[in-house]
Amino acid sequence: MSTENNPELSALRTQVFAMLVALVVLAMCLTVYLYRQASMEGKQLAQAGKVIASYNQEQPAIINLLNELVAYGQTHPDFTRTVLRKYGLGGAKPTSSTNSR
């Protein structure tokens, strides 16, 4: 019994081949999609590294500003009640840089 004479087997063979081609195309599309996602994440990671480096560079200036605000608040109680407590600085002096790495 040959496959050329049996139309059912020939149709089944054609269908399996079509499904195999569709599977290969789908796998290629998924590979391209995942590659693009990985390259975009790499770029975003580089940008995040720049932002973190900038923050770490500016952190002493920020802490100095907070220290000056707290010192000002110690001599001006209205400023302490309204501004410093609103932003959670209520009187605690941020004297050192605390890096949570």
SEFIZA-3560 file (N, C-alpha, C; in Angstrom, 3 decimals):
REM SEFIZA-3560
<numar><xx>0.849</xx><yy>-1.171</yy><zz>0.000</zz><atom>N</atom></numar>
<numar><xx>0.000</xx><yy>0.000</yy><zz>0.000</zz><atom>CA</atom></numar>
<numar><xx>0.899</xx><yy>1.240</yy><zz>0.000</zz><atom>C</atom></numar>
<numar><xx>0.868</xx><yy>2.020</yy><zz>-1.038</zz><atom>N</atom></numar>
<numar><xx>1.715</xx><yy>3.201</yy><zz>-1.123</zz><atom>CA</atom></numar>
<numar><xx>0.919</xx><yy>4.447</yy><zz>-0.760</zz><atom>C</atom></numar>
<numar><xx>1.665</xx><yy>5.502</yy><zz>-0.364</zz><atom>N</atom></numar>
<numar><xx>0.991</xx><yy>6.724</yy><zz>0.092</zz><atom>CA</atom></numar>
<numar><xx>0.426</xx><yy>7.527</yy><zz>-1.077</zz><atom>C</atom></numar>
<numar><xx>0.961</xx><yy>7.326</yy><zz>-2.299</zz><atom>N</atom></numar>
<numar><xx>0.433</xx><yy>8.072</yy><zz>-3.438</zz><atom>CA</atom></numar>
<numar><xx>-0.956</xx><yy>7.580</yy><zz>-3.808</zz><atom>C</atom></numar>
<numar><xx>-1.250</xx><yy>6.325</yy><zz>-3.530</zz><atom>N</atom></numar>
<numar><xx>-2.541</xx><yy>5.764</yy><zz>-3.874</zz><atom>CA</atom></numar>
<numar><xx>-3.586</xx><yy>6.042</yy><zz>-2.807</zz><atom>C</atom></numar>
<numar><xx>-3.166</xx><yy>6.307</yy><zz>-1.581</zz><atom>N</atom></numar>
<numar><xx>-4.118</xx><yy>6.528</yy><zz>-0.499</zz><atom>CA</atom></numar>
<numar><xx>-4.254</xx><yy>8.031</yy><zz>-0.259</zz><atom>C</atom></numar>
<numar><xx>-5.376</xx><yy>8.612</yy><zz>-0.606</zz><atom>N</atom></numar>
<numar><xx>-5.542</xx><yy>10.063</yy><zz>-0.456</zz><atom>CA</atom></numar>
<numar><xx>-5.586</xx><yy>10.506</yy><zz>1.012</zz><atom>C</atom></numar>
<numar><xx>-6.026</xx><yy>9.652</yy><zz>1.898</zz><atom>N</atom></numar>
<numar><xx>-6.087</xx><yy>10.026</yy><zz>3.320</zz><atom>CA</atom></numar>
<numar><xx>-4.684</xx><yy>10.206</yy><zz>3.890</zz><atom>C</atom></numar>
<numar><xx>-3.780</xx><yy>9.270</yy><zz>3.573</zz><atom>N</atom></numar>
<numar><xx>-2.410</xx><yy>9.384</yy><zz>4.054</zz><atom>CA</atom></numar>
<numar><xx>-1.699</xx><yy>10.576</yy><zz>3.419</zz><atom>C</atom></numar>
<numar><xx>-1.963</xx><yy>10.832</yy><zz>2.164</zz><atom>N</atom></numar>
<numar><xx>-1.350</xx><yy>11.971</yy><zz>1.477</zz><atom>CA</atom></numar>
<numar><xx>-1.830</xx><yy>13.283</yy><zz>2.100</zz><atom>C</atom></numar>
<numar><xx>-3.110</xx><yy>13.375</yy><zz>2.427</zz><atom>N</atom></numar>
<numar><xx>-3.655</xx><yy>14.581</yy><zz>3.063</zz><atom>CA</atom></numar>
<numar><xx>-3.079</xx><yy>14.749</yy><zz>4.470</zz><atom>C</atom></numar>
<numar><xx>-2.938</xx><yy>13.623</yy><zz>5.173</zz><atom>N</atom></numar>
<numar><xx>-2.373</xx><yy>13.679</yy><zz>6.522</zz><atom>CA</atom></numar>
<numar><xx>-0.906</xx><yy>14.137</yy><zz>6.465</zz><atom>C</atom></numar>
<numar><xx>-0.149</xx><yy>13.629</yy><zz>5.510</zz><atom>N</atom></numar>
<numar><xx>1.248</xx><yy>14.029</yy><zz>5.355</zz><atom>CA</atom></numar>
<numar><xx>1.340</xx><yy>15.524</yy><zz>5.038</zz><atom>C</atom></numar>
<numar><xx>0.493</xx><yy>16.020</yy><zz>4.191</zz><atom>N</atom></numar>
<numar><xx>0.478</xx><yy>17.445</yy><zz>3.846</zz><atom>CA</atom></numar>
<numar><xx>0.117</xx><yy>18.289</yy><zz>5.059</zz><atom>C</atom></numar>
<numar><xx>-0.825</xx><yy>17.831</yy><zz>5.825</zz><atom>N</atom></numar>
<numar><xx>-1.252</xx><yy>18.569</yy><zz>7.015</zz><atom>CA</atom></numar>
<numar><xx>-0.137</xx><yy>18.604</yy><zz>8.070</zz><atom>C</atom></numar>
<numar><xx>0.546</xx><yy>17.492</yy><zz>8.275</zz><atom>N</atom></numar>
<numar><xx>1.645</xx><yy>17.451</yy><zz>9.239</zz><atom>CA</atom></numar>
<numar><xx>2.775</xx><yy>18.366</yy><zz>8.786</zz><atom>C</atom></numar>
<numar><xx>3.078</xx><yy>18.369</yy><zz>7.486</zz><atom>N</atom></numar>
<numar><xx>4.122</xx><yy>19.247</yy><zz>6.972</zz><atom>CA</atom></numar>
<numar><xx>3.742</xx><yy>20.714</yy><zz>7.167</zz><atom>C</atom></numar>
<numar><xx>2.489</xx><yy>21.069</yy><zz>6.919</zz><atom>N</atom></numar>
<numar><xx>2.025</xx><yy>22.449</yy><zz>7.096</zz><atom>CA</atom></numar>
<numar><xx>2.115</xx><yy>22.865</yy><zz>8.565</zz><atom>C</atom></numar>
<numar><xx>1.767</xx><yy>21.959</yy><zz>9.457</zz><atom>N</atom></numar>
<numar><xx>1.855</xx><yy>22.261</yy><zz>10.887</zz><atom>CA</atom></numar>
<numar><xx>3.313</xx><yy>22.409</yy><zz>11.319</zz><atom>C</atom></numar>
<numar><xx>4.208</xx><yy>21.631</yy><zz>10.755</zz><atom>N</atom></numar>
<numar><xx>5.633</xx><yy>21.752</yy><zz>11.053</zz><atom>CA</atom></numar>
<numar><xx>6.182</xx><yy>23.100</yy><zz>10.582</zz><atom>C</atom></numar>
<numar><xx>5.793</xx><yy>23.523</yy><zz>9.402</zz><atom>N</atom></numar>
<numar><xx>6.218</xx><yy>24.828</yy><zz>8.888</zz><atom>CA</atom></numar>
<numar><xx>5.662</xx><yy>25.940</yy><zz>9.774</zz><atom>C</atom></numar>
<numar><xx>4.408</xx><yy>25.830</yy><zz>10.177</zz><atom>N</atom></numar>
<numar><xx>3.803</xx><yy>26.837</yy><zz>11.057</zz><atom>CA</atom></numar>
<numar><xx>4.525</xx><yy>26.882</yy><zz>12.401</zz><atom>C</atom></numar>
<numar><xx>4.917</xx><yy>25.740</yy><zz>12.923</zz><atom>N</atom></numar>
<numar><xx>5.646</xx><yy>25.693</yy><zz>14.186</zz><atom>CA</atom></numar>
<numar><xx>7.014</xx><yy>26.358</yy><zz>14.067</zz><atom>C</atom></numar>
<numar><xx>7.708</xx><yy>26.131</yy><zz>12.971</zz><atom>N</atom></numar>
<numar><xx>9.019</xx><yy>26.754</yy><zz>12.757</zz><atom>CA</atom></numar>
<numar><xx>8.857</xx><yy>28.273</yy><zz>12.643</zz><atom>C</atom></numar>
<numar><xx>7.861</xx><yy>28.740</yy><zz>11.912</zz><atom>N</atom></numar>
<numar><xx>7.625</xx><yy>30.181</yy><zz>11.776</zz><atom>CA</atom></numar>
<numar><xx>7.285</xx><yy>30.790</yy><zz>13.126</zz><atom>C</atom></numar>
<numar><xx>6.465</xx><yy>30.127</yy><zz>13.905</zz><atom>N</atom></numar>
<numar><xx>6.097</xx><yy>30.618</yy><zz>15.230</zz><atom>CA</atom></numar>
<numar><xx>7.315</xx><yy>30.684</yy><zz>16.156</zz><atom>C</atom></numar>
<numar><xx>8.173</xx><yy>29.672</yy><zz>16.089</zz><atom>N</atom></numar>
<numar><xx>9.393</xx><yy>29.664</yy><zz>16.909</zz><atom>CA</atom></numar>
<numar><xx>10.319</xx><yy>30.801</yy><zz>16.503</zz><atom>C</atom></numar>
<numar><xx>10.427</xx><yy>31.090</yy><zz>15.228</zz><atom>N</atom></numar>
<numar><xx>11.267</xx><yy>32.189</yy><zz>14.768</zz><atom>CA</atom></numar>
<numar><xx>10.706</xx><yy>33.532</yy><zz>15.228</zz><atom>C</atom></numar>
<numar><xx>9.411</xx><yy>33.702</yy><zz>15.147</zz><atom>N</atom></numar>
<numar><xx>8.791</xx><yy>34.958</yy><zz>15.615</zz><atom>CA</atom></numar>
<numar><xx>9.024</xx><yy>35.146</yy><zz>17.113</zz><atom>C</atom></numar>
<numar><xx>8.878</xx><yy>34.085</yy><zz>17.874</zz><atom>N</atom></numar>
<numar><xx>9.108</xx><yy>34.164</yy><zz>19.319</zz><atom>CA</atom></numar>
<numar><xx>10.569</xx><yy>34.495</yy><zz>19.618</zz><atom>C</atom></numar>
<numar><xx>11.487</xx><yy>33.935</yy><zz>18.861</zz><atom>N</atom></numar>
<numar><xx>12.903</xx><yy>34.220</yy><zz>19.056</zz><atom>CA</atom></numar>
<numar><xx>13.209</xx><yy>35.686</yy><zz>18.776</zz><atom>C</atom></numar>
<numar><xx>12.664</xx><yy>36.226</yy><zz>17.697</zz><atom>N</atom></numar>
<numar><xx>12.879</xx><yy>37.636</yy><zz>17.362</zz><atom>CA</atom></numar>
<numar><xx>12.283</xx><yy>38.532</yy><zz>18.437</zz><atom>C</atom></numar>
<numar><xx>11.087</xx><yy>38.213</yy><zz>18.900</zz><atom>N</atom></numar>
<numar><xx>10.437</xx><yy>39.006</yy><zz>19.947</zz><atom>CA</atom></numar>
<numar><xx>11.266</xx><yy>39.010</yy><zz>21.234</zz><atom>C</atom></numar>
<numar><xx>11.722</xx><yy>37.849</yy><zz>21.651</zz><atom>N</atom></numar>
<numar><xx>12.511</xx><yy>37.767</yy><zz>22.881</zz><atom>CA</atom></numar>
<numar><xx>13.862</xx><yy>38.470</yy><zz>22.730</zz><atom>C</atom></numar>
<numar><xx>14.458</xx><yy>38.410</yy><zz>21.559</zz><atom>N</atom></numar>
<numar><xx>15.714</xx><yy>39.120</yy><zz>21.322</zz><atom>CA</atom></numar>
<numar><xx>15.511</xx><yy>40.628</yy><zz>21.441</zz><atom>C</atom></numar>
<numar><xx>14.438</xx><yy>41.131</yy><zz>20.849</zz><atom>N</atom></numar>
<numar><xx>14.157</xx><yy>42.576</yy><zz>20.932</zz><atom>CA</atom></numar>
<numar><xx>13.888</xx><yy>42.994</yy><zz>22.369</zz><atom>C</atom></numar>
<numar><xx>13.153</xx><yy>42.178</yy><zz>23.108</zz><atom>N</atom></numar>
<numar><xx>12.890</xx><yy>42.498</yy><zz>24.515</zz><atom>CA</atom></numar>
<numar><xx>14.183</xx><yy>42.539</yy><zz>25.316</zz><atom>C</atom></numar>
<numar><xx>15.067</xx><yy>41.581</yy><zz>25.087</zz><atom>N</atom></numar>
<numar><xx>16.338</xx><yy>41.538</yy><zz>25.821</zz><atom>CA</atom></numar>
<numar><xx>17.206</xx><yy>42.744</yy><zz>25.476</zz><atom>C</atom></numar>
<numar><xx>17.227</xx><yy>43.144</yy><zz>24.216</zz><atom>N</atom></numar>
<numar><xx>18.055</xx><yy>44.304</yy><zz>23.848</zz><atom>CA</atom></numar>
<numar><xx>17.480</xx><yy>45.583</yy><zz>24.438</zz><atom>C</atom></numar>
<numar><xx>16.154</xx><yy>45.722</yy><zz>24.480</zz><atom>N</atom></numar>
<numar><xx>15.548</xx><yy>46.907</yy><zz>25.099</zz><atom>CA</atom></numar>
<numar><xx>15.815</xx><yy>46.934</yy><zz>26.604</zz><atom>C</atom></numar>
<numar><xx>15.750</xx><yy>45.782</yy><zz>27.247</zz><atom>N</atom></numar>
<numar><xx>16.041</xx><yy>45.727</yy><zz>28.681</zz><atom>CA</atom></numar>
<numar><xx>17.485</xx><yy>46.091</yy><zz>28.963</zz><atom>C</atom></numar>
<numar><xx>18.387</xx><yy>45.682</yy><zz>28.091</zz><atom>N</atom></numar>
<numar><xx>19.793</xx><yy>46.039</yy><zz>28.260</zz><atom>CA</atom></numar>
<numar><xx>19.989</xx><yy>47.548</yy><zz>28.184</zz><atom>C</atom></numar>
<numar><xx>19.302</xx><yy>48.201</yy><zz>27.248</zz><atom>N</atom></numar>
<numar><xx>19.398</xx><yy>49.656</yy><zz>27.126</zz><atom>CA</atom></numar>
<numar><xx>18.813</xx><yy>50.339</yy><zz>28.358</zz><atom>C</atom></numar>
<numar><xx>17.671</xx><yy>49.832</yy><zz>28.828</zz><atom>N</atom></numar>
<numar><xx>17.045</xx><yy>50.423</yy><zz>30.012</zz><atom>CA</atom></numar>
<numar><xx>17.914</xx><yy>50.214</yy><zz>31.249</zz><atom>C</atom></numar>
<numar><xx>18.592</xx><yy>49.096</yy><zz>31.316</zz><atom>N</atom></numar>
<numar><xx>19.483</xx><yy>48.833</yy><zz>32.448</zz><atom>CA</atom></numar>
<numar><xx>20.656</xx><yy>49.809</yy><zz>32.450</zz><atom>C</atom></numar>
<numar><xx>21.177</xx><yy>50.110</yy><zz>31.269</zz><atom>N</atom></numar>
<numar><xx>22.265</xx><yy>51.082</yy><zz>31.168</zz><atom>CA</atom></numar>
<numar><xx>21.791</xx><yy>52.469</yy><zz>31.601</zz><atom>C</atom></numar>
<numar><xx>20.575</xx><yy>52.846</yy><zz>31.190</zz><atom>N</atom></numar>
<numar><xx>20.029</xx><yy>54.144</yy><zz>31.592</zz><atom>CA</atom></numar>
<numar><xx>19.796</xx><yy>54.188</yy><zz>33.093</zz><atom>C</atom></numar>
<numar><xx>19.307</xx><yy>53.107</yy><zz>33.657</zz><atom>N</atom></numar>
<numar><xx>19.085</xx><yy>53.067</yy><zz>35.106</zz><atom>CA</atom></numar>
<numar><xx>20.406</xx><yy>53.179</yy><zz>35.857</zz><atom>C</atom></numar>
<numar><xx>21.449</xx><yy>52.584</yy><zz>35.324</zz><atom>N</atom></numar>
<numar><xx>22.761</xx><yy>52.706</yy><zz>35.946</zz><atom>CA</atom></numar>
<numar><xx>23.242</xx><yy>54.149</yy><zz>35.960</zz><atom>C</atom></numar>
<numar><xx>22.977</xx><yy>54.890</yy><zz>34.881</zz><atom>N</atom></numar>
<numar><xx>23.350</xx><yy>56.306</yy><zz>34.835</zz><atom>CA</atom></numar>
<numar><xx>22.566</xx><yy>57.113</yy><zz>35.868</zz><atom>C</atom></numar>
<numar><xx>21.278</xx><yy>56.821</yy><zz>36.009</zz><atom>N</atom></numar>
<numar><xx>20.449</xx><yy>57.536</yy><zz>36.985</zz><atom>CA</atom></numar>
<numar><xx>20.939</xx><yy>57.251</yy><zz>38.402</zz><atom>C</atom></numar>
<numar><xx>21.256</xx><yy>56.011</yy><zz>38.677</zz><atom>N</atom></numar>
<numar><xx>21.741</xx><yy>55.646</yy><zz>40.016</zz><atom>CA</atom></numar>
<numar><xx>23.087</xx><yy>56.302</yy><zz>40.293</zz><atom>C</atom></numar>
<numar><xx>23.963</xx><yy>56.331</yy><zz>39.302</zz><atom>N</atom></numar>
<numar><xx>25.259</xx><yy>56.985</yy><zz>39.490</zz><atom>CA</atom></numar>
<numar><xx>25.080</xx><yy>58.480</yy><zz>39.739</zz><atom>C</atom></numar>
<numar><xx>24.162</xx><yy>59.104</yy><zz>39.032</zz><atom>N</atom></numar>
<numar><xx>23.891</xx><yy>60.526</yy><zz>39.236</zz><atom>CA</atom></numar>
<numar><xx>23.339</xx><yy>60.767</yy><zz>40.636</zz><atom>C</atom></numar>
<numar><xx>22.441</xx><yy>59.899</yy><zz>41.081</zz><atom>N</atom></numar>
<numar><xx>21.891</xx><yy>60.034</yy><zz>42.430</zz><atom>CA</atom></numar>
<numar><xx>22.991</xx><yy>59.898</yy><zz>43.479</zz><atom>C</atom></numar>
<numar><xx>23.837</xx><yy>58.899</yy><zz>43.315</zz><atom>N</atom></numar>
<numar><xx>24.916</xx><yy>58.694</yy><zz>44.282</zz><atom>CA</atom></numar>
<numar><xx>25.888</xx><yy>59.873</yy><zz>44.299</zz><atom>C</atom></numar>
<numar><xx>26.072</xx><yy>60.509</yy><zz>43.143</zz><atom>N</atom></numar>
<numar><xx>26.956</xx><yy>61.664</yy><zz>43.070</zz><atom>CA</atom></numar>
<numar><xx>26.329</xx><yy>62.875</yy><zz>43.759</zz><atom>C</atom></numar>
<numar><xx>25.008</xx><yy>63.026</yy><zz>43.650</zz><atom>N</atom></numar>
<numar><xx>24.313</xx><yy>64.185</yy><zz>44.225</zz><atom>CA</atom></numar>
<numar><xx>23.854</xx><yy>63.953</yy><zz>45.666</zz><atom>C</atom></numar>
<numar><xx>23.990</xx><yy>62.752</yy><zz>46.175</zz><atom>N</atom></numar>
<numar><xx>23.484</xx><yy>62.432</yy><zz>47.504</zz><atom>CA</atom></numar>
<numar><xx>24.080</xx><yy>63.306</yy><zz>48.609</zz><atom>C</atom></numar>
<numar><xx>25.362</xx><yy>63.612</yy><zz>48.626</zz><atom>N</atom></numar>
<numar><xx>25.877</xx><yy>64.500</yy><zz>49.689</zz><atom>CA</atom></numar>
<numar><xx>25.236</xx><yy>65.887</yy><zz>49.666</zz><atom>C</atom></numar>
<numar><xx>24.973</xx><yy>66.416</yy><zz>48.483</zz><atom>N</atom></numar>
<numar><xx>24.327</xx><yy>67.726</yy><zz>48.395</zz><atom>CA</atom></numar>
<numar><xx>22.893</xx><yy>67.662</yy><zz>48.920</zz><atom>C</atom></numar>
<numar><xx>22.208</xx><yy>66.572</yy><zz>48.650</zz><atom>N</atom></numar>
<numar><xx>20.832</xx><yy>66.408</yy><zz>49.135</zz><atom>CA</atom></numar>
<numar><xx>20.825</xx><yy>66.312</yy><zz>50.659</zz><atom>C</atom></numar>
<numar><xx>21.749</xx><yy>65.543</yy><zz>51.205</zz><atom>N</atom></numar>
<numar><xx>21.818</xx><yy>65.390</yy><zz>52.661</zz><atom>CA</atom></numar>
<numar><xx>22.180</xx><yy>66.721</yy><zz>53.304</zz><atom>C</atom></numar>
<numar><xx>23.063</xx><yy>67.490</yy><zz>52.685</zz><atom>N</atom></numar>
<numar><xx>23.422</xx><yy>68.805</yy><zz>53.197</zz><atom>CA</atom></numar>
<numar><xx>22.200</xx><yy>69.720</yy><zz>53.208</zz><atom>C</atom></numar>
<numar><xx>21.411</xx><yy>69.695</yy><zz>52.137</zz><atom>N</atom></numar>
<numar><xx>20.187</xx><yy>70.504</yy><zz>52.088</zz><atom>CA</atom></numar>
<numar><xx>19.224</xx><yy>70.084</yy><zz>53.189</zz><atom>C</atom></numar>
<numar><xx>19.041</xx><yy>68.794</yy><zz>53.392</zz><atom>N</atom></numar>
<numar><xx>18.142</xx><yy>68.325</yy><zz>54.447</zz><atom>CA</atom></numar>
<numar><xx>18.637</xx><yy>68.746</yy><zz>55.824</zz><atom>C</atom></numar>
<numar><xx>19.941</xx><yy>68.668</yy><zz>56.037</zz><atom>N</atom></numar>
<numar><xx>20.501</xx><yy>69.116</yy><zz>57.316</zz><atom>CA</atom></numar>
<numar><xx>20.237</xx><yy>70.603</yy><zz>57.540</zz><atom>C</atom></numar>
<numar><xx>20.386</xx><yy>71.398</yy><zz>56.489</zz><atom>N</atom></numar>
<numar><xx>20.123</xx><yy>72.835</yy><zz>56.614</zz><atom>CA</atom></numar>
<numar><xx>18.646</xx><yy>73.111</yy><zz>56.871</zz><atom>C</atom></numar>
<numar><xx>17.776</xx><yy>72.348</yy><zz>56.236</zz><atom>N</atom></numar>
<numar><xx>16.339</xx><yy>72.524</yy><zz>56.488</zz><atom>CA</atom></numar>
<numar><xx>15.980</xx><yy>72.176</yy><zz>57.926</zz><atom>C</atom></numar>
<numar><xx>16.543</xx><yy>71.098</yy><zz>58.438</zz><atom>N</atom></numar>
<numar><xx>16.275</xx><yy>70.707</yy><zz>59.826</zz><atom>CA</atom></numar>
<numar><xx>16.840</xx><yy>71.756</yy><zz>60.784</zz><atom>C</atom></numar>
<numar><xx>18.022</xx><yy>72.278</yy><zz>60.487</zz><atom>N</atom></numar>
<numar><xx>18.604</xx><yy>73.322</yy><zz>61.340</zz><atom>CA</atom></numar>
<numar><xx>17.735</xx><yy>74.576</yy><zz>61.321</zz><atom>C</atom></numar>
<numar><xx>17.225</xx><yy>74.926</yy><zz>60.175</zz><atom>N</atom></numar>
<numar><xx>16.326</xx><yy>76.076</yy><zz>60.067</zz><atom>CA</atom></numar>
<numar><xx>15.039</xx><yy>75.809</yy><zz>60.849</zz><atom>C</atom></numar>
<numar><xx>14.555</xx><yy>74.574</yy><zz>60.767</zz><atom>N</atom></numar>
<numar><xx>13.333</xx><yy>74.214</yy><zz>61.480</zz><atom>CA</atom></numar>
<numar><xx>13.495</xx><yy>74.254</yy><zz>62.985</zz><atom>C</atom></numar>
<numar><xx>14.704</xx><yy>74.052</yy><zz>63.487</zz><atom>N</atom></numar>
<numar><xx>14.932</xx><yy>74.115</yy><zz>64.931</zz><atom>CA</atom></numar>
<numar><xx>14.786</xx><yy>75.538</yy><zz>65.450</zz><atom>C</atom></numar>
<numar><xx>15.063</xx><yy>76.516</yy><zz>64.623</zz><atom>N</atom></numar>
<numar><xx>14.913</xx><yy>77.905</yy><zz>65.061</zz><atom>CA</atom></numar>
<numar><xx>13.569</xx><yy>78.496</yy><zz>64.666</zz><atom>C</atom></numar>
<numar><xx>12.834</xx><yy>77.846</yy><zz>63.805</zz><atom>N</atom></numar>
<numar><xx>11.527</xx><yy>78.319</yy><zz>63.353</zz><atom>CA</atom></numar>
<numar><xx>10.503</xx><yy>77.189</yy><zz>63.515</zz><atom>C</atom></numar>
<numar><xx>9.794</xx><yy>77.148</yy><zz>64.648</zz><atom>N</atom></numar>
<numar><xx>8.868</xx><yy>76.040</yy><zz>64.925</zz><atom>CA</atom></numar>
<numar><xx>7.710</xx><yy>75.947</yy><zz>63.927</zz><atom>C</atom></numar>
<numar><xx>7.283</xx><yy>77.067</yy><zz>63.362</zz><atom>N</atom></numar>
<numar><xx>6.201</xx><yy>76.999</yy><zz>62.378</zz><atom>CA</atom></numar>
<numar><xx>6.629</xx><yy>76.210</yy><zz>61.144</zz><atom>C</atom></numar>
<numar><xx>7.856</xx><yy>76.403</yy><zz>60.742</zz><atom>N</atom></numar>
<numar><xx>8.397</xx><yy>75.673</yy><zz>59.594</zz><atom>CA</atom></numar>
<numar><xx>8.458</xx><yy>74.177</yy><zz>59.902</zz><atom>C</atom></numar>
<numar><xx>8.819</xx><yy>73.858</yy><zz>61.140</zz><atom>N</atom></numar>
<numar><xx>8.888</xx><yy>72.456</yy><zz>61.542</zz><atom>CA</atom></numar>
<numar><xx>7.507</xx><yy>71.823</yy><zz>61.520</zz><atom>C</atom></numar>
<numar><xx>6.514</xx><yy>72.550</yy><zz>62.079</zz><atom>N</atom></numar>
<numar><xx>5.155</xx><yy>71.995</yy><zz>62.131</zz><atom>CA</atom></numar>
<numar><xx>4.573</xx><yy>71.779</yy><zz>60.746</zz><atom>C</atom></numar>
<numar><xx>4.799</xx><yy>72.704</yy><zz>59.859</zz><atom>N</atom></numar>
<numar><xx>4.127</xx><yy>72.599</yy><zz>58.561</zz><atom>CA</atom></numar>
<numar><xx>4.940</xx><yy>71.796</yy><zz>57.539</zz><atom>C</atom></numar>
<numar><xx>6.137</xx><yy>72.206</yy><zz>57.277</zz><atom>N</atom></numar>
<numar><xx>6.883</xx><yy>71.625</yy><zz>56.161</zz><atom>CA</atom></numar>
<numar><xx>7.610</xx><yy>70.346</yy><zz>56.550</zz><atom>C</atom></numar>
<numar><xx>8.401</xx><yy>70.404</yy><zz>57.608</zz><atom>N</atom></numar>
<numar><xx>9.236</xx><yy>69.245</yy><zz>57.943</zz><atom>CA</atom></numar>
<numar><xx>8.407</xx><yy>68.036</yy><zz>58.347</zz><atom>C</atom></numar>
<numar><xx>7.384</xx><yy>68.223</yy><zz>59.124</zz><atom>N</atom></numar>
<numar><xx>6.545</xx><yy>67.072</yy><zz>59.518</zz><atom>CA</atom></numar>
<numar><xx>5.748</xx><yy>66.533</yy><zz>58.345</zz><atom>C</atom></numar>
<numar><xx>5.355</xx><yy>67.429</yy><zz>57.448</zz><atom>N</atom></numar>
<numar><xx>4.603</xx><yy>66.978</yy><zz>56.266</zz><atom>CA</atom></numar>
<numar><xx>5.440</xx><yy>66.000</yy><zz>55.437</zz><atom>C</atom></numar>
<numar><xx>6.749</xx><yy>66.247</yy><zz>55.346</zz><atom>N</atom></numar>
<numar><xx>7.614</xx><yy>65.406</yy><zz>54.537</zz><atom>CA</atom></numar>
<numar><xx>8.417</xx><yy>64.398</yy><zz>55.358</zz><atom>C</atom></numar>
<numar><xx>8.037</xx><yy>64.227</yy><zz>56.612</zz><atom>N</atom></numar>
<numar><xx>8.631</xx><yy>63.189</yy><zz>57.443</zz><atom>CA</atom></numar>
<numar><xx>10.006</xx><yy>63.515</yy><zz>57.980</zz><atom>C</atom></numar>
<numar><xx>10.339</xx><yy>64.790</yy><zz>58.079</zz><atom>N</atom></numar>
<numar><xx>11.636</xx><yy>65.174</yy><zz>58.613</zz><atom>CA</atom></numar>
<numar><xx>11.519</xx><yy>65.699</yy><zz>60.029</zz><atom>C</atom></numar>
<numar><xx>10.357</xx><yy>65.736</yy><zz>60.570</zz><atom>N</atom></numar>
<numar><xx>9.941</xx><yy>66.288</yy><zz>61.835</zz><atom>CA</atom></numar>
<numar><xx>10.956</xx><yy>66.662</yy><zz>62.882</zz><atom>C</atom></numar>
<numar><xx>12.168</xx><yy>66.506</yy><zz>62.754</zz><atom>N</atom></numar>
<numar><xx>13.131</xx><yy>66.876</yy><zz>63.769</zz><atom>CA</atom></numar>
<numar><xx>14.293</xx><yy>65.920</yy><zz>63.772</zz><atom>C</atom></numar>
<numar><xx>14.129</xx><yy>64.785</yy><zz>63.094</zz><atom>N</atom></numar>
<numar><xx>15.233</xx><yy>63.839</yy><zz>62.987</zz><atom>CA</atom></numar>
<numar><xx>16.227</xx><yy>64.384</yy><zz>61.978</zz><atom>C</atom></numar>
<numar><xx>17.459</xx><yy>64.467</yy><zz>62.379</zz><atom>N</atom></numar>
<numar><xx>18.479</xx><yy>65.083</yy><zz>61.534</zz><atom>CA</atom></numar>
<numar><xx>19.152</xx><yy>64.010</yy><zz>60.671</zz><atom>C</atom></numar>
<numar><xx>19.064</xx><yy>64.121</yy><zz>59.358</zz><atom>N</atom></numar>
<numar><xx>19.729</xx><yy>63.141</yy><zz>58.488</zz><atom>CA</atom></numar>
<numar><xx>21.204</xx><yy>63.470</yy><zz>58.346</zz><atom>C</atom></numar>
<numar><xx>21.992</xx><yy>62.996</yy><zz>59.296</zz><atom>N</atom></numar>
<numar><xx>23.401</xx><yy>63.406</yy><zz>59.358</zz><atom>CA</atom></numar>
<numar><xx>24.312</xx><yy>62.565</yy><zz>58.480</zz><atom>C</atom></numar>
<numar><xx>23.957</xx><yy>61.327</yy><zz>58.231</zz><atom>N</atom></numar>
<numar><xx>24.853</xx><yy>60.478</yy><zz>57.441</zz><atom>CA</atom></numar>
<numar><xx>24.109</xx><yy>59.926</yy><zz>56.242</zz><atom>C</atom></numar>
<numar><xx>24.891</xx><yy>59.531</yy><zz>55.253</zz><atom>N</atom></numar>
<numar><xx>24.280</xx><yy>58.930</yy><zz>54.070</zz><atom>CA</atom></numar>
<numar><xx>24.098</xx><yy>57.451</yy><zz>54.347</zz><atom>C</atom></numar>
<numar><xx>22.872</xx><yy>56.991</yy><zz>54.183</zz><atom>N</atom></numar>
<numar><xx>22.567</xx><yy>55.568</yy><zz>54.406</zz><atom>CA</atom></numar>
<numar><xx>22.276</xx><yy>54.938</yy><zz>53.072</zz><atom>C</atom></numar>
<numar><xx>23.246</xx><yy>54.250</yy><zz>52.537</zz><atom>N</atom></numar>
<numar><xx>23.050</xx><yy>53.526</yy><zz>51.269</zz><atom>CA</atom></numar>
<numar><xx>22.532</xx><yy>52.139</yy><zz>51.590</zz><atom>C</atom></numar>
<numar><xx>21.372</xx><yy>51.837</yy><zz>51.057</zz><atom>N</atom></numar>
<numar><xx>20.814</xx><yy>50.487</yy><zz>51.249</zz><atom>CA</atom></numar>
<numar><xx>21.046</xx><yy>49.682</yy><zz>50.003</zz><atom>C</atom></numar>
<numar><xx>22.223</xx><yy>49.117</yy><zz>49.889</zz><atom>N</atom></numar>
<numar><xx>22.570</xx><yy>48.312</yy><zz>48.717</zz><atom>CA</atom></numar>
<numar><xx>22.427</xx><yy>46.866</yy><zz>49.018</zz><atom>C</atom></numar>
//
